[in-house]
Amino acid sequence: MAKKSNPFKGNVRKNIDKKKAERSGGSSYLNLPDGVEMFKPEAGKAFLDILPYLVTDAKHLDRDDESGIATEGEIWWKKPFRVHKNIGVDNITVVCPSMFGMKCPICEHFKAEQDKDAEWEDIKDFKYKDRSLYVVLPVDVDGFDKKYKQEPYIFDMSYHLFEKQLEEELESEDQYEGFPSLEDGFTLSIRFKQKKFGKAEYCETSRIDFEERDEQYDEDYLEEIPNLDDMLIVKTYEELTILFNMEDAEDADVTEVKDEKPKRERRKKSEEKEEEEAPPKRTRSRKSDKEEVEEDTVKKTRTRKAPKEEEAEEEEEPVKKTRTRSKKTEDKDEDEKCPHGLKYGVDTESQSVCDSCELWEDCIEAKENS
């Protein structure tokens, strides 16, 4: 019998590299074609030809039907898109689905806070950021291309760090606006400047010049240019909600316990002390169907910063009993009515409100003993 190939060889390393990249916020939102690499700017001069690609996205952000710009089947030179940064416990970058006409839980949260007249400093991080993808080819000017392969690279850059500068240059030198053309375009001489913000280092564009190309491209070269419309990883509304609330779909009930923490901290000191001395609590393992998990997850609010109105309402609430695994309180009336209008000891776990109910432990015990 022929020896089977090892299914882990090579794949373990690929998985490690992928997770590492996701944790660093690198390729968590891009899926590059095999063999295609990223162009990463460094301080100093770069000489690049920005090449057009064939548009296939019907919802391209630059689309202008009247002018025939960025419509399906036509060529265009960039792929603008929107991202939300520092999402979830790993602080990854995610594509905002609003650019495709889809709902985005992060944008919804931002809008809700705006409607409450929240301070801009408190909510600005929830606003999507503008970026663009470009297909670039390093050009042999003063040996610049020697450290690169002679093939297309993907250039991913914030609008404010590159394209904004390019627009300003074209406003004063509009004779170069045809720079991305294959057959009569121009090479961009870009000066990048190293910047630092906290511990993060990055490059921004300080100057752009347009130079005559030594050699133009044949129209057939378009077939070798990667399709920028196929590279964005767009997560579903449910996936983004889970990330935004910093929780895992199979562990949603753990987050529910965490979400109650602000209320527990506002209880009387005697109750806080009693809670600290109590043994660690066990949380329920919800193995219900996926739709219930997603429905409950979508309804949760982000715990990074609670709205001021909500905090005020919570402070005025009367002290409630903490849900614990301790034995049932002896003076609890077995016939106490459910605070949500359900049948106590009978309708346990039949509605989503049961998950956060203060009487859950007692109610389920009553159901099990009935």
Backbone hydrogen bonds in HBPLUS format (Angstrom, degrees):
<---DONOR---> <-ACCEPTOR-->    atom                        ^
c    i                          cat <-CA-CA->   ^        H-A-AA   ^      H-
h    n   atom  resd res      DA  || num        DHA   H-A  angle D-A-AA Bond
n    s   type  num  typ     dist DA aas  dist angle  dist       angle   num
A0011-ASN N   A0008-PHE O   3.11 MM   3  5.20 120.8  2.47 104.5 120.4     1
A0012-VAL N   A0008-PHE O   3.19 MM   4  5.76 161.5  2.22 157.5 151.8     2
A0014-LYS N   A0010-GLY O   3.16 MM   4  6.36 154.7  2.23 140.2 147.4     3
A0015-ASN N   A0011-ASN O   2.93 MM   4  6.13 157.4  1.99 147.5 153.0     4
A0016-ILE N   A0012-VAL O   2.96 MM   4  6.25 156.3  2.02 148.7 155.3     5
A0017-ASP N   A0013-ARG O   2.92 MM   4  6.13 165.4  1.94 153.8 157.3     6
A0018-LYS N   A0014-LYS O   2.91 MM   4  6.09 154.7  1.98 145.9 153.2     7
A0019-LYS N   A0015-ASN O   2.98 MM   4  6.18 167.8  2.00 151.7 154.3     8
A0020-LYS N   A0016-ILE O   2.92 MM   4  6.04 156.0  1.97 148.1 155.5     9
A0021-ALA N   A0017-ASP O   2.97 MM   4  6.12 155.7  2.03 144.0 150.2    10
A0022-GLU N   A0018-LYS O   2.93 MM   4  6.20 154.0  2.00 148.3 155.9    11
A0023-ARG N   A0019-LYS O   2.89 MM   4  6.10 157.1  1.94 148.5 154.2    12
A0024-SER N   A0020-LYS O   3.14 MM   4  6.35 141.3  2.29 140.0 149.8    13
A0026-GLY N   A0021-ALA O   2.88 MM   5  5.12 146.3  2.00 164.4 157.7    14
A0025-GLY N   A0022-GLU O   3.07 MM   3  5.10 157.4  2.13 102.3 109.2    15
A0030-LEU N   A0027-SER O   3.41 MM   3  5.00 156.9  2.47  93.9 100.3    16
A0233-ILE N   A0029-TYR O   2.89 MM 204  4.79 162.1  1.92 127.5 127.8    17
A0031-ASN N   A0231-MET O   2.71 MM 200  4.84 151.8  1.79 142.6 150.9    18
A0036-VAL N   A0033-PRO O   3.11 MM   3  5.61 165.3  2.13 134.9 136.9    19
A0154-ILE N   A0037-GLU O   2.99 MM 117  6.32 160.1  2.03 150.8 157.3    20
A0039-PHE N   A0154-ILE O   2.81 MM 115  5.67 163.5  1.83 138.0 139.1    21
A0044-GLY N   A0192-PHE O   2.96 MM 148  5.25 170.9  1.97 140.0 139.5    22
A0192-PHE N   A0044-GLY O   2.78 MM 148  5.25 169.3  1.79 158.8 155.1    23
A0046-ALA N   A0190-ILE O   2.77 MM 144  5.14 147.6  1.87 146.3 157.2    24
A0190-ILE N   A0046-ALA O   2.80 MM 144  5.14 167.3  1.81 163.1 162.8    25
A0139-VAL N   A0047-PHE O   2.92 MM  92  5.45 158.3  1.97 149.2 147.8    26
A0048-LEU N   A0188-LEU O   2.98 MM 140  5.26 159.5  2.03 149.3 152.4    27
A0188-LEU N   A0048-LEU O   2.81 MM 140  5.26 168.8  1.82 161.9 158.6    28
A0049-ASP N   A0137-LEU O   3.04 MM  88  5.17 157.6  2.10 135.7 142.8    29
A0137-LEU N   A0049-ASP O   2.94 MM  88  5.17 143.8  2.07 136.7 148.3    30
A0051-LEU N   A0135-VAL O   2.91 MM  84  5.57 163.9  1.93 156.8 162.2    31
A0053-TYR N   A0076-TRP O   2.88 MM  23  5.73 158.9  1.92 160.2 160.7    32
A0076-TRP N   A0053-TYR O   3.02 MM  23  5.73 151.6  2.11 155.6 163.3    33
A0055-VAL N   A0074-GLU O   2.88 MM  19  5.72 168.5  1.89 163.6 163.3    34
A0073-GLY N   A0055-VAL O   2.91 MM  18  5.59 170.2  1.92 156.3 153.0    35
A0060-HIS N   A0057-ASP O   3.34 MM   3  5.34 145.1  2.47 115.4 110.6    36
A0063-ARG N   A0060-HIS O   3.00 MM   3  5.29 163.2  2.03 115.3 120.0    37
A0064-ASP N   A0069-ILE O   2.91 MM   5  4.92 154.5  1.97 142.7 142.3    38
A0068-GLY N   A0064-ASP O   2.79 MM   4  5.75 121.9  2.13 144.3 162.1    39
A0069-ILE N   A0064-ASP O   3.00 MM   5  4.92 144.1  2.13 141.5 140.8    40
A0074-GLU N   A0071-THR O   3.08 MM   3  5.67 161.2  2.12 139.1 140.4    41
A0079-LYS N   A0133-LEU O   2.93 MM  54  4.93 151.3  2.01 144.0 149.0    42
A0133-LEU N   A0079-LYS O   2.95 MM  54  4.93 150.7  2.04 120.1 128.6    43
A0081-PHE N   A0131-ARG O   2.91 MM  50  5.48 161.1  1.94 143.1 143.7    44
A0131-ARG N   A0081-PHE O   2.95 MM  50  5.48 167.4  1.97 164.4 163.8    45
A0096-CYS N   A0082-ARG O   2.90 MM  14  5.38 168.8  1.91 127.6 130.6    46
A0083-VAL N   A0129-LYS O   2.95 MM  46  5.28 153.9  2.02 144.3 152.8    47
A0129-LYS N   A0083-VAL O   2.76 MM  46  5.28 161.3  1.79 153.4 159.4    48
A0084-HIS N   A0094-VAL O   2.85 MM  10  5.41 154.9  1.91 154.4 162.9    49
A0094-VAL N   A0084-HIS O   2.94 MM  10  5.41 163.5  1.97 156.2 160.6    50
A0087-ILE N   A0092-ILE O   2.87 MM   5  5.15 175.5  1.87 145.0 146.6    51
A0092-ILE N   A0087-ILE O   2.97 MM   5  5.15 143.1  2.11 149.8 138.1    52
A0091-ASN N   A0088-GLY O   3.12 MM   3  5.25 164.2  2.14 108.3 112.6    53
A0099-MET N   A0096-CYS O   3.48 MM   3  6.47 170.5  2.49 124.0 124.7    54
A0100-PHE N   A0097-PRO O   2.95 MM   3  5.55 162.5  1.98 117.8 123.7    55
A0102-MET N   A0097-PRO O   3.19 MM   5  5.26 156.1  2.25 137.3 133.2    56
A0101-GLY N   A0098-SER O   2.99 MM   3  4.92 162.2  2.03 109.5 110.5    57
A0108-GLU N   A0104-CYS O   3.00 MM   4  6.24 153.8  2.07 149.5 157.7    58
A0109-HIS N   A0105-PRO O   3.01 MM   4  6.17 150.8  2.10 136.2 143.3    59
A0110-PHE N   A0106-ILE O   3.00 MM   4  6.27 158.2  2.05 145.5 151.5    60
A0111-LYS N   A0107-CYS O   2.89 MM   4  6.12 161.4  1.93 151.3 155.7    61
A0112-ALA N   A0108-GLU O   2.92 MM   4  6.09 159.3  1.96 147.5 153.4    62
A0113-GLU N   A0109-HIS O   3.01 MM   4  6.24 157.3  2.06 150.2 155.6    63
A0114-GLN N   A0110-PHE O   2.96 MM   4  6.21 149.4  2.05 144.1 153.3    64
A0115-ASP N   A0111-LYS O   2.95 MM   4  6.22 157.0  2.01 151.6 157.0    65
A0116-LYS N   A0113-GLU O   3.10 MM   3  5.05 136.3  2.30  93.7 106.2    66
A0118-ALA N   A0113-GLU O   3.08 MM   5  5.50 160.6  2.12 152.7 154.0    67
A0117-ASP N   A0114-GLN O   2.83 MM   3  5.06 156.6  1.89 114.8 117.9    68
A0122-ASP N   A0119-GLU O   2.94 MM   3  5.36 138.3  2.12 108.6 120.4    69
A0123-ILE N   A0120-TRP O   3.13 MM   3  5.32 140.5  2.29 102.5 113.3    70
A0124-LYS N   A0120-TRP O   2.84 MM   4  5.50 137.2  2.03 161.4 165.5    71
A0126-PHE N   A0123-ILE O   2.96 MM   3  5.59 157.2  2.01 119.9 127.1    72
A0127-LYS N   A0124-LYS O   3.17 MM   3  5.46 155.7  2.23 107.0 114.2    73
A0159-TYR N   A0130-ASP O   3.07 MM  29  5.68 177.2  2.07 134.0 133.8    74
A0132-SER N   A0157-MET O   3.05 MM  25  5.77 146.6  2.17 148.8 158.5    75
A0157-MET N   A0132-SER O   3.14 MM  25  5.77 165.3  2.16 160.7 164.1    76
A0134-TYR N   A0155-PHE O   2.87 MM  21  5.02 138.6  2.05 138.0 150.3    77
A0155-PHE N   A0134-TYR O   2.85 MM  21  5.02 170.5  1.86 149.3 152.5    78
A0136-VAL N   A0153-TYR O   2.94 MM  17  5.29 162.8  1.97 144.7 150.1    79
A0153-TYR N   A0136-VAL O   2.79 MM  17  5.29 161.8  1.82 157.7 164.1    80
A0141-VAL N   A0139-VAL O   2.92 MM   2  5.87 118.4  2.31 114.4  97.7    81
A0144-PHE N   A0141-VAL O   3.02 MM   3  5.46 157.2  2.08 112.4 119.3    82
A0146-LYS N   A0143-GLY O   3.18 MM   3  5.55 166.0  2.20 115.1 119.2    83
A0148-TYR N   A0145-ASP O   3.03 MM   3  5.25 162.7  2.06 114.2 117.5    84
A0161-LEU N   A0158-SER O   3.10 MM   3  5.30 142.5  2.25 103.1 113.9    85
A0164-LYS N   A0159-TYR O   2.94 MM   5  5.87 158.6  1.99 166.7 159.6    86
A0205-THR N   A0161-LEU O   2.91 MM  44  5.73 152.9  1.99 145.0 154.0    87
A0165-GLN N   A0162-PHE O   3.10 MM   3  5.50 120.5  2.47 107.3 120.5    88
A0166-LEU N   A0162-PHE O   3.08 MM   4  6.41 154.0  2.15 149.0 157.1    89
A0167-GLU N   A0163-GLU O   2.88 MM   4  6.13 156.8  1.93 153.7 158.5    90
A0168-GLU N   A0164-LYS O   3.17 MM   4  6.44 154.7  2.24 143.0 149.3    91
A0169-GLU N   A0165-GLN O   3.06 MM   4  6.37 151.8  2.14 147.1 154.5    92
A0170-LEU N   A0166-LEU O   3.02 MM   4  6.28 156.9  2.08 149.9 156.0    93
A0171-GLU N   A0167-GLU O   3.01 MM   4  6.23 138.9  2.18 144.5 155.1    94
A0173-GLU N   A0169-GLU O   2.98 MM   4  6.12 131.5  2.22 139.0 153.5    95
A0176-TYR N   A0173-GLU O   3.16 MM   3  6.17 167.4  2.18 126.7 129.3    96
A0177-GLU N   A0174-ASP O   3.21 MM   3  5.33 166.9  2.23 113.1 113.0    97
A0179-PHE N   A0176-TYR O   2.99 MM   3  5.58 138.4  2.17 131.9 131.0    98
A0181-SER N   A0178-GLY O   3.09 MM   3  5.75 165.8  2.11 126.3 130.8    99
A0186-PHE N   A0179-PHE O   3.12 MM   7  4.44 150.1  2.21 106.4 113.2   100
A0217-TYR N   A0182-LEU O   2.86 MM  35  4.98 166.3  1.88 150.2 147.1   101
A0187-THR N   A0211-GLU O   2.87 MM  24  5.12 157.1  1.93 157.7 157.1   102
A0211-GLU N   A0187-THR O   2.89 MM  24  5.12 165.3  1.91 153.2 157.5   103
A0189-SER N   A0209-ASP O   2.80 MM  20  4.98 174.7  1.81 150.5 152.3   104
A0209-ASP N   A0189-SER O   2.90 MM  20  4.98 157.4  1.95 138.6 146.3   105
A0191-ARG N   A0207-ARG O   2.89 MM  16  5.19 172.1  1.90 155.4 156.4   106
A0206-SER N   A0191-ARG O   2.92 MM  15  5.72 175.2  1.92 170.0 171.6   107
A0193-LYS N   A0204-GLU O   2.81 MM  11  5.40 166.1  1.83 160.1 164.6   108
A0204-GLU N   A0193-LYS O   2.99 MM  11  5.40 158.1  2.04 146.0 151.6   109
A0195-LYS N   A0202-TYR O   2.71 MM   7  5.35 166.6  1.72 173.4 170.8   110
A0202-TYR N   A0195-LYS O   3.01 MM   7  5.35 161.3  2.04 139.1 144.0   111
A0197-PHE N   A0200-ALA O   2.81 MM   3  5.27 164.4  1.83 157.1 162.6   112
A0200-ALA N   A0197-PHE O   3.05 MM   3  5.27 141.0  2.20 136.8 130.8   113
A0221-TYR N   A0218-ASP O   2.93 MM   3  5.57 158.5  1.98 118.1 124.9   114
A0222-LEU N   A0219-GLU O   3.17 MM   3  5.91 167.6  2.19 117.9 121.8   115
A0223-GLU N   A0220-ASP O   3.11 MM   3  5.96 161.7  2.15 123.0 126.1   116
A0224-GLU N   A0221-TYR O   2.95 MM   3  5.47 153.0  2.03 114.1 122.1   117
A0225-ILE N   A0222-LEU O   3.25 MM   3  5.33 159.8  2.29 104.1 110.2   118
A0230-ASP N   A0227-ASN O   3.24 MM   3  5.84 164.1  2.27 115.5 120.0   119
A0231-MET N   A0228-LEU O   3.42 MM   3  5.61 170.3  2.43 113.0 113.5   120
A0240-LEU N   A0236-THR O   2.97 MM   4  6.22 162.7  2.00 154.2 158.6   121
A0241-THR N   A0237-TYR O   2.95 MM   4  6.12 149.8  2.04 143.5 152.3   122
A0242-ILE N   A0238-GLU O   3.03 MM   4  6.27 159.0  2.07 150.5 155.1   123
A0243-LEU N   A0239-GLU O   3.06 MM   4  6.32 164.3  2.08 148.9 152.9   124
A0244-PHE N   A0240-LEU O   2.78 MM   4  5.86 161.6  1.81 149.2 155.0   125
A0245-ASN N   A0241-THR O   3.00 MM   4  6.13 147.0  2.11 144.4 151.9   126
A0247-GLU N   A0242-ILE O   3.09 MM   5  5.49 167.3  2.11 152.1 155.3   127
A0246-MET N   A0243-LEU O   2.91 MM   3  4.90 156.1  1.97 104.2 110.6   128
A0251-ASP N   A0248-ASP O   2.85 MM   3  5.10 153.6  1.92 111.7 120.5   129
A0254-VAL N   A0251-ASP O   3.06 MM   3  5.58 140.5  2.22 112.0 122.3   130
A0255-THR N   A0252-ALA O   3.14 MM   3  5.39 122.8  2.48 101.5 114.4   131
A0256-GLU N   A0252-ALA O   3.20 MM   4  6.59 145.6  2.33 141.4 151.3   132
A0257-VAL N   A0253-ASP O   3.19 MM   4  6.51 149.1  2.29 143.0 149.0   133
A0258-LYS N   A0254-VAL O   3.11 MM   4  6.45 154.0  2.18 142.6 150.0   134
A0259-ASP N   A0255-THR O   2.76 MM   4  6.01 149.1  1.85 151.1 159.9   135
A0260-GLU N   A0257-VAL O   3.18 MM   3  5.41 145.8  2.30 101.2 110.8   136
A0261-LYS N   A0258-LYS O   2.98 MM   3  5.34 162.0  2.01 113.8 119.7   137
A0263-LYS N   A0260-GLU O   3.04 MM   3  5.54 123.9  2.37 112.0 125.3   138
A0264-ARG N   A0260-GLU O   3.12 MM   4  6.44 160.3  2.16 153.9 160.1   139
A0265-GLU N   A0261-LYS O   2.94 MM   4  6.16 153.6  2.01 158.3 165.2   140
A0266-ARG N   A0263-LYS O   3.08 MM   3  5.30 142.3  2.23 101.6 112.5   141
A0267-ARG N   A0264-ARG O   3.24 MM   3  5.45 165.9  2.26 107.8 111.7   142
A0271-GLU N   A0268-LYS O   3.02 MM   3  5.37 121.9  2.37 105.9 119.5   143
A0272-GLU N   A0268-LYS O   3.03 MM   4  6.37 152.0  2.11 150.9 159.7   144
A0273-LYS N   A0269-LYS O   2.92 MM   4  6.14 160.2  1.96 152.4 156.7   145
A0274-GLU N   A0270-SER O   3.02 MM   4  6.23 158.1  2.07 142.5 148.6   146
A0275-GLU N   A0271-GLU O   2.90 MM   4  6.04 149.1  1.99 142.1 150.5   147
A0276-GLU N   A0272-GLU O   2.94 MM   4  6.18 150.3  2.03 146.4 154.1   148
A0277-GLU N   A0273-LYS O   3.12 MM   4  6.36 148.3  2.22 147.2 154.8   149
A0278-ALA N   A0275-GLU O   3.30 MM   3  5.16 142.5  2.45  92.9 103.4   150
A0292-GLU N   A0289-ASP O   3.22 MM   3  5.84 129.5  2.49 112.6 122.7   151
A0294-GLU N   A0290-LYS O   2.94 MM   4  6.20 164.8  1.96 157.1 160.9   152
A0295-GLU N   A0291-GLU O   2.87 MM   4  6.00 157.5  1.92 147.1 153.6   153
A0296-ASP N   A0292-GLU O   2.98 MM   4  6.10 167.1  1.99 150.2 153.3   154
A0297-THR N   A0293-VAL O   2.90 MM   4  6.00 153.4  1.97 145.2 153.5   155
A0298-VAL N   A0294-GLU O   2.93 MM   4  6.08 159.6  1.97 150.8 154.7   156
A0299-LYS N   A0295-GLU O   3.35 MM   4  6.54 146.1  2.47 139.8 147.8   157
A0300-LYS N   A0297-THR O   3.16 MM   3  5.45 152.5  2.24 106.6 114.6   158
A0311-GLU N   A0307-PRO O   3.09 MM   4  6.40 154.2  2.16 150.1 157.5   159
A0312-ALA N   A0308-LYS O   3.02 MM   4  6.30 157.3  2.07 152.2 157.7   160
A0313-GLU N   A0309-GLU O   3.07 MM   4  6.35 158.4  2.12 149.2 154.6   161
A0314-GLU N   A0310-GLU O   3.02 MM   4  6.23 154.8  2.08 147.7 154.5   162
A0315-GLU N   A0311-GLU O   3.03 MM   4  6.28 151.8  2.11 148.3 155.5   163
A0316-GLU N   A0313-GLU O   3.24 MM   3  5.35 133.4  2.47  96.8 108.5   164
A0317-GLU N   A0314-GLU O   3.19 MM   3  5.30 153.4  2.26 102.2 110.2   165
A0332-LYS N   A0329-THR O   3.13 MM   3  5.48 162.2  2.16 116.0 117.9   166
A0336-GLU N   A0333-ASP O   3.06 MM   3  5.41 159.0  2.10 120.7 120.2   167
A0341-GLY N   A0338-CYS O   3.12 MM   3  5.39 166.4  2.14 116.4 117.0   168
A0346-VAL N   A0343-LYS O   3.07 MM   3  5.40 157.7  2.13 132.6 131.7   169
A0347-ASP N   A0343-LYS O   2.94 MM   4  5.32 172.7  1.95 150.8 153.1   170
A0350-SER N   A0347-ASP O   3.03 MM   3  5.43 151.0  2.12 141.9 137.6   171
A0354-CYS N   A0351-GLN O   3.11 MM   3  5.69 153.9  2.18 112.2 119.6   172
A0355-ASP N   A0352-SER O   3.13 MM   3  5.76 150.3  2.23 113.6 120.3   173
A0357-CYS N   A0354-CYS O   3.27 MM   3  5.04 159.1  2.32  99.0 105.2   174
A0360-TRP N   A0357-CYS O   3.38 MM   3  5.41 161.4  2.42 110.0 110.0   175
A0363-CYS N   A0359-LEU O   2.82 MM   4  5.87 162.6  1.85 161.4 167.4   176
A0364-ILE N   A0360-TRP O   2.90 MM   4  6.07 162.4  1.93 157.3 160.4   177
A0365-GLU N   A0361-GLU O   3.11 MM   4  6.27 150.3  2.20 142.3 150.5   178
A0366-ALA N   A0362-ASP O   2.93 MM   4  6.17 151.8  2.01 145.7 153.6   179
A0367-LYS N   A0363-CYS O   3.00 MM   4  6.28 147.9  2.11 141.3 150.1   180
A0368-GLU N   A0364-ILE O   2.93 MM   4  6.14 154.8  1.99 142.8 149.4   181
A0369-ASN N   A0365-GLU O   2.94 MM   4  6.10 144.6  2.07 144.7 153.6   182
A0370-SER N   A0367-LYS O   3.38 MM   3  5.25 152.3  2.46  95.2 103.1   183
